Amino acid sequence: MKDTESLEGWVPEIGDRVTLEEVIERAFDYRGNVTVVRADGARLEGYVFNRNRDVPVPFIQVFDRAGAGPYDILYSDIRTILFTGKDTAAGGSYAAWLRAKEGSKQRSGTTPAPDA
């Protein structure tokens, strides 16, 4: 997967082509919810906000969809991570927001139009 592609919808298969550590790093950088699939099959949908790989027992920390947590999940308890939530960083959402905000300012008379 190229770094410029959105991860939204990605269902990685841990193995020779991609390691669990790589998937965890991408989940940490992802600006949307993911679904952590545990080794026992249990699932937790939420936001990976922290990971620590530099300790004797590496783990991630997740807030669930409702905002509860944080939940600590050991790397060894993770089968895979699915990129199930909307990628809020994809598609220029910030640029679209900025255009809308500028348009709102122009309509309210706060800022002169660029060609005025």
PyMOL CGO cylinders between C-alpha atoms (Angstrom):
from pymol import cmd
from pymol.cgo import CYLINDER

trace = [
    CYLINDER, 0.00, 0.00, 0.00, 1.35, 3.41, -0.95, 0.3, 1, 1, 1, 1, 1, 1,
    CYLINDER, 1.35, 3.41, -0.95, 1.68, 6.06, 1.74, 0.3, 1, 1, 1, 1, 1, 1,
    CYLINDER, 1.68, 6.06, 1.74, -0.46, 8.49, -0.30, 0.3, 1, 1, 1, 1, 1, 1,
    CYLINDER, -0.46, 8.49, -0.30, -3.45, 6.12, -0.46, 0.3, 1, 1, 1, 1, 1, 1,
    CYLINDER, -3.45, 6.12, -0.46, -6.22, 6.28, 2.10, 0.3, 1, 1, 1, 1, 1, 1,
    CYLINDER, -6.22, 6.28, 2.10, -6.27, 3.37, 4.51, 0.3, 1, 1, 1, 1, 1, 1,
    CYLINDER, -6.27, 3.37, 4.51, -10.06, 3.58, 4.82, 0.3, 1, 1, 1, 1, 1, 1,
    CYLINDER, -10.06, 3.58, 4.82, -11.51, 0.11, 4.26, 0.3, 1, 1, 1, 1, 1, 1,
    CYLINDER, -11.51, 0.11, 4.26, -8.13, -1.65, 4.44, 0.3, 1, 1, 1, 1, 1, 1,
    CYLINDER, -8.13, -1.65, 4.44, -8.33, -5.20, 5.80, 0.3, 1, 1, 1, 1, 1, 1,
    CYLINDER, -8.33, -5.20, 5.80, -4.68, -6.17, 6.30, 0.3, 1, 1, 1, 1, 1, 1,
    CYLINDER, -4.68, -6.17, 6.30, -3.63, -9.80, 6.50, 0.3, 1, 1, 1, 1, 1, 1,
    CYLINDER, -3.63, -9.80, 6.50, -0.70, -10.10, 8.87, 0.3, 1, 1, 1, 1, 1, 1,
    CYLINDER, -0.70, -10.10, 8.87, 2.05, -12.21, 7.34, 0.3, 1, 1, 1, 1, 1, 1,
    CYLINDER, 2.05, -12.21, 7.34, 4.98, -11.96, 4.96, 0.3, 1, 1, 1, 1, 1, 1,
    CYLINDER, 4.98, -11.96, 4.96, 3.79, -8.82, 3.15, 0.3, 1, 1, 1, 1, 1, 1,
    CYLINDER, 3.79, -8.82, 3.15, 2.82, -6.77, 6.21, 0.3, 1, 1, 1, 1, 1, 1,
    CYLINDER, 2.82, -6.77, 6.21, 3.73, -7.17, 9.86, 0.3, 1, 1, 1, 1, 1, 1,
    CYLINDER, 3.73, -7.17, 9.86, 1.55, -6.50, 12.88, 0.3, 1, 1, 1, 1, 1, 1,
    CYLINDER, 1.55, -6.50, 12.88, 3.95, -3.74, 13.90, 0.3, 1, 1, 1, 1, 1, 1,
    CYLINDER, 3.95, -3.74, 13.90, 3.47, -2.00, 10.52, 0.3, 1, 1, 1, 1, 1, 1,
    CYLINDER, 3.47, -2.00, 10.52, -0.31, -2.24, 10.83, 0.3, 1, 1, 1, 1, 1, 1,
    CYLINDER, -0.31, -2.24, 10.83, -0.19, -0.83, 14.36, 0.3, 1, 1, 1, 1, 1, 1,
    CYLINDER, -0.19, -0.83, 14.36, 1.93, 2.12, 13.20, 0.3, 1, 1, 1, 1, 1, 1,
    CYLINDER, 1.93, 2.12, 13.20, -0.54, 2.87, 10.42, 0.3, 1, 1, 1, 1, 1, 1,
    CYLINDER, -0.54, 2.87, 10.42, -3.46, 2.56, 12.85, 0.3, 1, 1, 1, 1, 1, 1,
    CYLINDER, -3.46, 2.56, 12.85, -1.73, 5.00, 15.20, 0.3, 1, 1, 1, 1, 1, 1,
    CYLINDER, -1.73, 5.00, 15.20, -1.30, 7.52, 12.35, 0.3, 1, 1, 1, 1, 1, 1,
    CYLINDER, -1.30, 7.52, 12.35, -4.84, 6.94, 11.00, 0.3, 1, 1, 1, 1, 1, 1,
    CYLINDER, -4.84, 6.94, 11.00, -7.31, 9.77, 11.63, 0.3, 1, 1, 1, 1, 1, 1,
    CYLINDER, -7.31, 9.77, 11.63, -10.37, 7.60, 12.00, 0.3, 1, 1, 1, 1, 1, 1,
    CYLINDER, -10.37, 7.60, 12.00, -11.74, 4.67, 13.94, 0.3, 1, 1, 1, 1, 1, 1,
    CYLINDER, -11.74, 4.67, 13.94, -10.39, 1.18, 13.49, 0.3, 1, 1, 1, 1, 1, 1,
    CYLINDER, -10.39, 1.18, 13.49, -11.57, -2.23, 14.62, 0.3, 1, 1, 1, 1, 1, 1,
    CYLINDER, -11.57, -2.23, 14.62, -9.02, -4.14, 16.68, 0.3, 1, 1, 1, 1, 1, 1,
    CYLINDER, -9.02, -4.14, 16.68, -9.52, -7.88, 16.19, 0.3, 1, 1, 1, 1, 1, 1,
    CYLINDER, -9.52, -7.88, 16.19, -8.09, -9.77, 19.14, 0.3, 1, 1, 1, 1, 1, 1,
    CYLINDER, -8.09, -9.77, 19.14, -6.51, -13.21, 18.97, 0.3, 1, 1, 1, 1, 1, 1,
    CYLINDER, -6.51, -13.21, 18.97, -9.63, -14.66, 20.65, 0.3, 1, 1, 1, 1, 1, 1,
    CYLINDER, -9.63, -14.66, 20.65, -11.89, -13.11, 17.97, 0.3, 1, 1, 1, 1, 1, 1,
    CYLINDER, -11.89, -13.11, 17.97, -13.26, -10.30, 20.17, 0.3, 1, 1, 1, 1, 1, 1,
    CYLINDER, -13.26, -10.30, 20.17, -13.47, -6.90, 18.48, 0.3, 1, 1, 1, 1, 1, 1,
    CYLINDER, -13.47, -6.90, 18.48, -13.13, -3.35, 19.74, 0.3, 1, 1, 1, 1, 1, 1,
    CYLINDER, -13.13, -3.35, 19.74, -14.00, -0.43, 17.49, 0.3, 1, 1, 1, 1, 1, 1,
    CYLINDER, -14.00, -0.43, 17.49, -12.38, 2.84, 18.43, 0.3, 1, 1, 1, 1, 1, 1,
    CYLINDER, -12.38, 2.84, 18.43, -9.48, 5.24, 18.05, 0.3, 1, 1, 1, 1, 1, 1,
    CYLINDER, -9.48, 5.24, 18.05, -5.86, 4.19, 18.61, 0.3, 1, 1, 1, 1, 1, 1,
    CYLINDER, -5.86, 4.19, 18.61, -4.35, 7.19, 20.36, 0.3, 1, 1, 1, 1, 1, 1,
    CYLINDER, -4.35, 7.19, 20.36, -1.18, 5.67, 21.79, 0.3, 1, 1, 1, 1, 1, 1,
    CYLINDER, -1.18, 5.67, 21.79, 1.16, 2.72, 21.38, 0.3, 1, 1, 1, 1, 1, 1,
    CYLINDER, 1.16, 2.72, 21.38, 4.35, 1.73, 23.12, 0.3, 1, 1, 1, 1, 1, 1,
    CYLINDER, 4.35, 1.73, 23.12, 6.58, -0.71, 21.30, 0.3, 1, 1, 1, 1, 1, 1,
    CYLINDER, 6.58, -0.71, 21.30, 9.69, 0.10, 23.33, 0.3, 1, 1, 1, 1, 1, 1,
    CYLINDER, 9.69, 0.10, 23.33, 8.69, -1.76, 26.50, 0.3, 1, 1, 1, 1, 1, 1,
    CYLINDER, 8.69, -1.76, 26.50, 9.12, -5.44, 27.40, 0.3, 1, 1, 1, 1, 1, 1,
    CYLINDER, 9.12, -5.44, 27.40, 5.40, -6.05, 26.67, 0.3, 1, 1, 1, 1, 1, 1,
    CYLINDER, 5.40, -6.05, 26.67, 4.32, -3.71, 23.81, 0.3, 1, 1, 1, 1, 1, 1,
    CYLINDER, 4.32, -3.71, 23.81, 0.74, -2.41, 23.85, 0.3, 1, 1, 1, 1, 1, 1,
    CYLINDER, 0.74, -2.41, 23.85, -1.70, 0.00, 22.21, 0.3, 1, 1, 1, 1, 1, 1,
    CYLINDER, -1.70, 0.00, 22.21, -4.26, 2.23, 23.89, 0.3, 1, 1, 1, 1, 1, 1,
    CYLINDER, -4.26, 2.23, 23.89, -7.73, 2.72, 22.41, 0.3, 1, 1, 1, 1, 1, 1,
    CYLINDER, -7.73, 2.72, 22.41, -10.78, 4.84, 23.20, 0.3, 1, 1, 1, 1, 1, 1,
    CYLINDER, -10.78, 4.84, 23.20, -13.91, 2.99, 22.07, 0.3, 1, 1, 1, 1, 1, 1,
    CYLINDER, -13.91, 2.99, 22.07, -16.52, 4.54, 19.76, 0.3, 1, 1, 1, 1, 1, 1,
    CYLINDER, -16.52, 4.54, 19.76, -18.45, 5.93, 22.72, 0.3, 1, 1, 1, 1, 1, 1,
    CYLINDER, -18.45, 5.93, 22.72, -15.31, 7.54, 24.14, 0.3, 1, 1, 1, 1, 1, 1,
    CYLINDER, -15.31, 7.54, 24.14, -14.88, 5.07, 26.99, 0.3, 1, 1, 1, 1, 1, 1,
    CYLINDER, -14.88, 5.07, 26.99, -11.43, 3.91, 27.91, 0.3, 1, 1, 1, 1, 1, 1,
    CYLINDER, -11.43, 3.91, 27.91, -8.59, 3.98, 27.46, 0.3, 1, 1, 1, 1, 1, 1,
    CYLINDER, -8.59, 3.98, 27.46, -8.28, 0.26, 26.89, 0.3, 1, 1, 1, 1, 1, 1,
    CYLINDER, -8.28, 0.26, 26.89, -4.80, -1.26, 26.90, 0.3, 1, 1, 1, 1, 1, 1,
    CYLINDER, -4.80, -1.26, 26.90, -4.33, -4.08, 24.39, 0.3, 1, 1, 1, 1, 1, 1,
    CYLINDER, -4.33, -4.08, 24.39, -1.10, -6.05, 24.19, 0.3, 1, 1, 1, 1, 1, 1,
    CYLINDER, -1.10, -6.05, 24.19, 0.45, -6.53, 20.75, 0.3, 1, 1, 1, 1, 1, 1,
    CYLINDER, 0.45, -6.53, 20.75, 0.43, -10.27, 21.46, 0.3, 1, 1, 1, 1, 1, 1,
    CYLINDER, 0.43, -10.27, 21.46, -3.38, -10.14, 21.87, 0.3, 1, 1, 1, 1, 1, 1,
    CYLINDER, -3.38, -10.14, 21.87, -3.96, -8.54, 18.44, 0.3, 1, 1, 1, 1, 1, 1,
    CYLINDER, -3.96, -8.54, 18.44, -4.76, -10.66, 15.37, 0.3, 1, 1, 1, 1, 1, 1,
    CYLINDER, -4.76, -10.66, 15.37, -5.18, -7.65, 13.05, 0.3, 1, 1, 1, 1, 1, 1,
    CYLINDER, -5.18, -7.65, 13.05, -6.57, -4.13, 12.86, 0.3, 1, 1, 1, 1, 1, 1,
    CYLINDER, -6.57, -4.13, 12.86, -9.27, -3.23, 10.33, 0.3, 1, 1, 1, 1, 1, 1,
    CYLINDER, -9.27, -3.23, 10.33, -9.51, 0.33, 9.06, 0.3, 1, 1, 1, 1, 1, 1,
    CYLINDER, -9.51, 0.33, 9.06, -13.30, 0.55, 9.35, 0.3, 1, 1, 1, 1, 1, 1,
    CYLINDER, -13.30, 0.55, 9.35, -13.89, 4.21, 10.20, 0.3, 1, 1, 1, 1, 1, 1,
    CYLINDER, -13.89, 4.21, 10.20, -13.97, 7.18, 7.88, 0.3, 1, 1, 1, 1, 1, 1,
    CYLINDER, -13.97, 7.18, 7.88, -10.52, 8.57, 7.14, 0.3, 1, 1, 1, 1, 1, 1,
    CYLINDER, -10.52, 8.57, 7.14, -11.05, 12.20, 8.14, 0.3, 1, 1, 1, 1, 1, 1,
    CYLINDER, -11.05, 12.20, 8.14, -7.65, 13.18, 6.73, 0.3, 1, 1, 1, 1, 1, 1,
    CYLINDER, -7.65, 13.18, 6.73, -8.40, 11.86, 3.23, 0.3, 1, 1, 1, 1, 1, 1,
    CYLINDER, -8.40, 11.86, 3.23, -9.89, 13.83, 0.39, 0.3, 1, 1, 1, 1, 1, 1,
    CYLINDER, -9.89, 13.83, 0.39, -8.76, 17.28, 1.45, 0.3, 1, 1, 1, 1, 1, 1,
    CYLINDER, -8.76, 17.28, 1.45, -11.38, 17.63, 4.18, 0.3, 1, 1, 1, 1, 1, 1,
    CYLINDER, -11.38, 17.63, 4.18, -9.34, 20.41, 5.81, 0.3, 1, 1, 1, 1, 1, 1,
    CYLINDER, -9.34, 20.41, 5.81, -9.10, 22.26, 2.49, 0.3, 1, 1, 1, 1, 1, 1,
    CYLINDER, -9.10, 22.26, 2.49, -12.87, 21.92, 2.00, 0.3, 1, 1, 1, 1, 1, 1,
    CYLINDER, -12.87, 21.92, 2.00, -13.48, 23.18, 5.54, 0.3, 1, 1, 1, 1, 1, 1,
    CYLINDER, -13.48, 23.18, 5.54, -11.18, 26.15, 4.95, 0.3, 1, 1, 1, 1, 1, 1,
    CYLINDER, -11.18, 26.15, 4.95, -12.97, 27.06, 1.69, 0.3, 1, 1, 1, 1, 1, 1,
    CYLINDER, -12.97, 27.06, 1.69, -16.35, 26.89, 3.45, 0.3, 1, 1, 1, 1, 1, 1,
    CYLINDER, -16.35, 26.89, 3.45, -15.09, 29.04, 6.33, 0.3, 1, 1, 1, 1, 1, 1,
    CYLINDER, -15.09, 29.04, 6.33, -13.69, 31.68, 3.95, 0.3, 1, 1, 1, 1, 1, 1,
    CYLINDER, -13.69, 31.68, 3.95, -16.97, 31.66, 1.99, 0.3, 1, 1, 1, 1, 1, 1,
    CYLINDER, -16.97, 31.66, 1.99, -18.89, 32.19, 5.21, 0.3, 1, 1, 1, 1, 1, 1,
    CYLINDER, -18.89, 32.19, 5.21, -16.67, 35.15, 6.14, 0.3, 1, 1, 1, 1, 1, 1,
    CYLINDER, -16.67, 35.15, 6.14, -17.16, 36.70, 2.71, 0.3, 1, 1, 1, 1, 1, 1,
    CYLINDER, -17.16, 36.70, 2.71, -20.95, 36.34, 2.91, 0.3, 1, 1, 1, 1, 1, 1,
    CYLINDER, -20.95, 36.34, 2.91, -21.01, 37.93, 6.36, 0.3, 1, 1, 1, 1, 1, 1,
    CYLINDER, -21.01, 37.93, 6.36, -18.83, 40.82, 5.19, 0.3, 1, 1, 1, 1, 1, 1,
    CYLINDER, -18.83, 40.82, 5.19, -16.03, 40.03, 7.63, 0.3, 1, 1, 1, 1, 1, 1,
    CYLINDER, -16.03, 40.03, 7.63, -13.42, 39.58, 4.91, 0.3, 1, 1, 1, 1, 1, 1,
    CYLINDER, -13.42, 39.58, 4.91, -13.42, 41.21, 1.47, 0.3, 1, 1, 1, 1, 1, 1,
    CYLINDER, -13.42, 41.21, 1.47, -13.65, 38.88, -1.49, 0.3, 1, 1, 1, 1, 1, 1,
    CYLINDER, -13.65, 38.88, -1.49, -10.22, 38.06, -3.05, 0.3, 1, 1, 1, 1, 1, 1,
    CYLINDER, -10.22, 38.06, -3.05, -11.10, 39.89, -6.29, 0.3, 1, 1, 1, 1, 1, 1,
    CYLINDER, -11.10, 39.89, -6.29, -12.64, 42.94, -4.57, 0.3, 1, 1, 1, 1, 1, 1,
]
cmd.load_cgo(trace, "trace")
